[in-house]
Amino acid sequence: MIHATAIVSPKARLGADIDVGPFTIIHDDVQIGDGAVIGSHCEIGLPSALAEGAPLVIGDSALIRSHSIFYQGSTFGNRLVTGHRVTVREKTVAGENLQIGTLSDLQGHCSIGNYVRFHSNVHIGQKSSIGSFVWIFPYVVLTNDPHPPSTVLRGPRIEDFAAIATMSMILPGVTVGEGALVGAHSSVNRDVAPNTVAAGAPAKFVCNANEIKLKDGTGRPAYPWRNQRLGVAAVEVVTPGVGGAAGAVFELDLVGVANKLGRGTRGHGVRSHITVHAAVCTDQGALTHRHAGQDHRHGGDGRKVFDARATQHGAGRVRVV
């Protein structure tokens, strides 16, 4: 339903079953998928010369809360969710299931992967590159000018599964590696290696991420956090020539993650290299891999089948439970 006070351009392309709240404006160069909900007092597709004529494209099942502004020229996958008073500038390209917290500001000309979480009051500078399954907590700032004020822009790169804790600042051109953790109140002026912890001002190496234990009395590693949240229980290796070697590192197609998060069962094509430390066989107690066109099964007793010693690479599929 489109509220009577909303202003929707006849040139905008809206999908089925869309709700548009009071006093919201939807401009000409806008494409919105089915099932979107847009709150009151939003401005969607605000015209800008910086968009260079590109439309604003928002996928299915979006939820954009009140007083948010999206400029023309960005693209978002399905299930975009925002808080209130979010601002998104031109040429932001984002994947599925992006969540943008209240009062966050994306300055555009940036790329964002799938299943990324920005908490409230996050600032993403231009030229930032953010992978998939990244967590960025409140008041984090990604900067881009190495000697302000200048016209030189070098955005940070945040790789898959990284987490940046509250009130941290990532300086221009810095890479935060896959699975890394940046501690709260940090100023990061140099690269953070994958699967490590960096903290302080300036940030320095603290430890390997898997040395941090959950504070729940179990003594289990808190990182990689994806092991805790996804509940990985089995891996099906589908690349010919790659077996179930102990500690194998697989390039995983995260089929099933959507189902785990209550978003349906279709695979969404997100890919990332993941070391599986505790993949317990649950498919009739066995691990399956495909080699030379044949299925091969390993295990059978529910034991852990990977122990992080090998370095093989392949492609596979995660089943989450």
GUMARKE-592440 format. One record per atom (N, C-alpha, C, O): y, x, z. Coordinates in steps of 0.05 Angstrom, whole numbers, plus 5000, padded with zeros to 4 digits. Each point is the difference from the previous one (the first is absolute). Layout:
REM residues N
YXZ...
END
This chain:
REM residues 321
497650175000502449835000502550185000500250195015501749744969502550144999502149835014500549774992500750355029501949855016502449924982500850144982500449635025502249894984502450194999501649994981498850185040502350175000499450284987501950164997495749894996499350254986501150004972500249794987500550455003500950034973498050174985499750245006498949644974497950144986500850004970500449794988499850455001500750024971497849874983497650045006503249824974497949894981498650224985497949944988503250305012498750224986497950145017498350154990501749805036498050125018497349884994499849764994498150405008497249914996498649985026499350205013500249564996498849955026497249894996499549834983498650275034497349904999499749735013501949875007495650054997499449745012500250015030499650215012500949565000499949975029501950195015499150135019503349894972502050185012501949845018500849784993499750335031502049895018502550185000499850245004502649644992502550145001501849875020500549764998500450395022501549895022502949944995501050064978500449835041502849924997501850234993499750225011502149744970502250184993499050274989501550194998496049824993499050244987500849994971500249794987500450455002500750034971497950174986499350215009499749684969498150154983501350034973500649814986499950445006501550074976498249994975497749935001503650144976498749974974497450174997497949884994502350385009497850184993498050035024499850215012498949574993498150005023497449864991500049804986497850335022497349884996498650005027499750215013499549554996498749975026497349864996499949804986498050315025497349894997499549755016501849905014495850004984499249755013500150025031499650225011501049565002499749985029502050155016499550045024502750044965502150155015501549815019500449774994500450355028501849865019502450185005499850235008502649664985502550155003501849855019500649764996500250375026501549875021502949944992500750034977500849895042502849924995501850244996499550225010502749734976502250204997499150274989501150205006496949794977499150254986501450014973501049804989499250455000501050044973497950164985499450235007499449654973497750124986500850074971500849824985498950445008500750094974503050054996501049954978500350145043502950064998500550184976498950224999502849704982500550174977501150275006501750035019497450184967501050275004499750164974497949994988504150165005499950174977497950225004498850104980500649985045498150215006497149914993498350174997501349575000497349904992499550044971497749994991504350074993499850054972498549784985498450054982502249705026498949774987497249925008499049804990499850345028497349935009500049765019501949975015496249854984499949775017499050085028498950215004501549615015498750015026497449844997500049774993497750375013497449874997498750005028499650225012499649554998498749975026497449854995500049794987497850325023497449884995499449755016501849885012495750034987499249755013500250035031499850215011500549565001499749965030502050175016499350095021503049954968502150155015501249825022500149764998500750385023501549875022502550175005499850225011502549674981502650145004501649845020500849774994499750355029501449855021503050004996501150154983500349705033502849934995501850244999499550215013502749754972502250194998499250274987501350205005496549804980499250244986501250024972500549794987500050455004501250054973498250194984499450225009499849684968498550174981501650034974500749804988500050445005501450054976498249984975497550025003503749934975498550004975498750274995501150215008496649794978498950254990497750125015499350234995499649635025497750115015497549834994500149784989497650345019497449864995498450025026499750215012499149564996498449995024497349864993500049804985497850305026497449874996499849755017501949915012495749984988499549755015500350045030499750225011501049575003500049985029502250175013499550125021502749914966502350125013500949845024500149754998500550385024500949865025502450155010500050255002502249615005502350135012500749865026499249785006502350385011501349885022502749884991500349934976501650045042502649894994502050224993499850225010502149714973502250184993499150274989501050215007497149774975499050244986501750044975500849814987499750445006501450074975498250184983499150215010500549724965498450174981501750044975500749814986499850445008501650074977498350044975497649955000503750134977498850004974497850214998499950205014498249744967497950184992498250095023499150235001500349595017497950045019497449894988499949774990498050395009497449924989498050015023499450215010499549564997498249985023497549854993500049834982497850255031497449874995499649755016501949865007495650084998499349755014500450025030499850225012500849555000500049965029501950195015499450105021502949954967502250145014501249825021500649774995499850355029501549865020502550165008499850245005502549624994502650135006501249865024500549764999499950395022501049885025502949924999501550094983499349755036502749905003502150235000499650215013502649754972502250194998499350264987501550205002496249814984499450254985501550014974500849794989499550455001501750054977498650194981499650245006499649664971498850174979502150054979500949814987499850445009502350074983499350024971501750074983495849875010499249984972499250274988500050205013499349794961499150234985497850145016500050255003498149605008497850115016497449874992499949784988497950345020497349894994498549975026500150175018498449614984498649925025497349904992499749844981498250255033497349924993499249735011501749835004495750135001498949755009499750005031499550215012500849565000499449965029501750195017499050135018503649894975501950165016501549835020500649764994499950355029501349855022502650155008499850225010502549654985502550095011500749825023500249764997500250355027500949845022503149954998501250074979500049825041502849934999501850244999499450225010502949754977502150204999499150274988500850215009497649774970499150244986501950044976500749814986500150445008501650074977498450184982499150215007500649704968498550154980502050094978501149834985499550435015502050104981498950014971497549984996504350044985499250014972498250254995500250205014498149774966498150214992497750055019498550184997501249645023497750025018497549924986500149824983497750315023497449944990498149955023499550185016499549584986498349925023497349904990499949834982498050285029497349934991499149735010501649835007495850134995498849755009499150035029499450215010500649565004499149985028501750185018498950135018503749894977501850155016501349835020500749774995499750335030501349865021502650155006500050245006502349624993502650115007501249825022500549764995500050355028500749855024503149985003501450124984499649725035502849935001501950245001499450215012502949764974502250194999499350274987501450195005496549814979499450244985501950014976500649804987500350455006501850044977498750204981499350225009500549714966499150194979502550084984501249834987499650425015502550094988499550134973497750044992504550024993499650104973502150204990499750114979502449945037502150184991499850265016500650005024498650234964499650255015502650125010499950165018502449774970502550125009502249784995501550034981498649775036501849774996502950085004500650185016501349684970499449814979499750154973501750164993496249784993499650124973498649804982499349785008500450304967498649834981497150094997498649904983500550295033497250104999498349825018500649975024497449914965498249835015497250104999498850044979500050015044497250095002498749825022500250065024498449744967498849825020497550115012498750174988500649755037497550085013497649874986500249814986497550315019497549894991498249955024499450195015499849564988498249925022497349924989499949814985498150345021497449964987498349795014500749915022497250004966498349785010499250045029499550225009500549565006499049985027501750165020499250035023503150074969501850145019501349795018500349774993500550325031501549835019502450155011499750235007502649644993502550135009501049835023500749774997499450355027500749855024503049965002501650124986499149715033502749895002502250225003499650205013502749744974502550165002499650284988501550185008496749864975499750264987501650004974500649804988500150455004501550044975498450204982499350215010500249714965498750174981502150114981501449844987498950425012502250124985499250034970497749974993504350074990499550004971497950194991499850235009498549674972498050174988497550065016498250144991501749765034497750055017497649834992500449774993497250345009497549854996498649975027499550195014499949564993498349945023497249944989499649804986498550375020497449994987498349765008500649865019497350104966498249775004498950015028499050215010501149565004498849985026501650145022499150015023503350094971501550155020501549805018500549774993500250325031501649855019502550155008499850245007502549634990502550125009500849865026500249765001500150405021500649895026502849885001501750064984498749775036502649865004502350205004499650225011502849714979502450155004499950284986501250185010497349844969499750264986502050034978500749804987500050455007501650064977498350194983499650235007499549674970498050144984501350144977501049874981499250405020501450154980498150184984500950164983496549815021498050154984497549834997499649815015498850264966497649834994498249985024499750195016499049584987498049955021497250004986499649844982498650335026497450024987498449755005500449865020497850074961498349765004498450015026499150215008500749555004498349975024500850175023498350105015504349954987501150155023502249835014500949804989499950295034502149885015502450195002499650245006502849674987502450155002502049845017500149764997501450385020501949865017502250205009499650244999502749655008502250165010502350014981500049894978502150265031502450034983500850305001501350085020498150074960498549924976497049965006499050115020499749734964497249945005498350244995500450164982497649875035498150224999497249905003499549785010498650374980497249935002499349975030500750175016497949624991499149955027497050045002499150155017499449714966497150025000498949874975501549874985495950145012498749844979499949715010499649955024500849874958500249725008497549905014500249835018497450274974497649895012499550105029498149935013503750254997499850085028501349805019499550025024502049794966501349805017497949785005498849894982500950045043498049805008501349735007502349995009496249804985501049735008500249975030498350095015503949794994500449965029498749745009501349835013496250144980498549765008497650065017498349835005501550435003497850085017497450084985498150085012502049894961497550064985499850294992497950104994504450045005500050274990499850034970499650234990500549554996499750014971502650114987502149965012497750184965502450094987501749774991499049794990503750245014501849794990500650034971500849814987498750435002500650054972497550144987498650155014500949804961501549834982500049705009497949895006504549994995500349735010498549804983499149805010500550274965498649814982497149955009498949794995499950415018497349965011499949785021498149845002504150145014500149805021500649724988498749815008503250184973501049744991498249884979499849754999499050414984498449894978497149955008498749844987500450295034497249965008498050074979498249854994502250384993498350074977497150035010499550145019498749724967497350005009498050114979497850075008503049934967498150114980501550084976502249904994496750294991501250104976498049984977497850095003503049804975498349994976501250194980502149964989496550265005500950204982499249934972497649954995504350044986499349904974500550204978499649944976501350305031500350214979497450154996498850095019500349934956497650154994500250295011502050134997495849965015499850285009501150055027499850225010501249575004501050045027498149855019499749764999499150395019498149895019501249945027502550025003495949925016500949935027500050255017498949995022502450234969500050245016501649965026501949845000497350295021501349975026502950094997500650214989501249625021502850065000501449994973502250104997496549774983501249994973502849875001500449815016501350294968502749884997500049844974499750114979500749635024499949834976502749894994501649955017498950014956502349854992499249715001498449914983502749945035499049735006501749794987502550005002496249814986501349764990499749805023497849915006504450015007499949865025499449704996501549835009496350114977499149734997499249895027498450135014502549644994499349895026502350025020500049845019501950344977502250025019501649745000500949905020499449984956501549754998498649795017501449845013496050154986498649805015500350055030500349815016499650454992500450065028502749915010500249915023501850114961502749925008500549704995502349915003495749944989500349724996501449934975501349794998498550384981501549964976498249954976500850034977496749885027498349954978498050234996500150205014498049764967497850194997500250174975498350174996503649784987500250164976500950285005501850045017497050164970500950275002502750034988500649874980501150305032502750024991500650284988502350054994495850125003500350244985501450235014500750204987499849775039501350225014497950235002497749955007503250304988498150225001501250225017502550054999495850095016501050225016497650175008497849905004502650365000497950175010499849975030502050035014495649914995499649965029497550155008498049994987502250165035497650125012498849805019501349905019496250034976498649805016498550145022498150154995502849815030498950145023497749845013498350125013501849624985498149845015499349754984500449785008498450274969499249784983497149925007498150124991501749685026497449915009498849814980501349804992496250254999498849824980499449735012498849985022502149814964499549735010498849834979499149785006500850314969498749844978497050045002498950184987499849665029497250035006499450285010497850114994504150005021499650265012499950234981498850205006502449784971499850224981502650034984501549814996499050444996502250074983499150004971497850114994503749774988499350004972501950174984502449985004496550184978501750134980498749994973497649964998504050074981499049984973500050274987502050145001495749944988499850264987498249974975497849895001503350204977498549984974499149724994497849954990504049855017499449724994498149875019499249774995499950365026498149885019501249995027501750165008497649635008500949985027498250165018497549994998503650165021498550165019501049915028502349955004495850045015500749915027499450235019498050154998503749875023499850205020500149875027500949785003498150355017500249905027497949785005497750034991503149765022498149785005499749955030498749815008502550365008499749975029502749945014500250015024501949944960502649945011501550245011502149975013496850274982501350245011502550064984500549904979501250285032502350094985499050184978498350175003502949794973498950144977502050214989499450144981503049885032501950204992501050155024500449885022500050384976501150145023502250204993500650185016500749784961502450154993499650304997501750155008496149934979499650284995500350074970500850224994498649604989499950064971502749954987501849885013498550194962502549964985499549884973501750034982496249825014499549884974502149784995501149885019499450074956501949794992498549804981498350084985502549685017498849804982501649745002502149995011496749804978501449745002498049815013497650014996503549815021498249825014501449755008502349944992496349905024501149745009499549975029497850055010504349875005499749955028499449715005501249824989496950125028499649735010500950005029499050155016502949674991501049995027498749765014499449804988500250235038498749795016501749945025499249835016
END
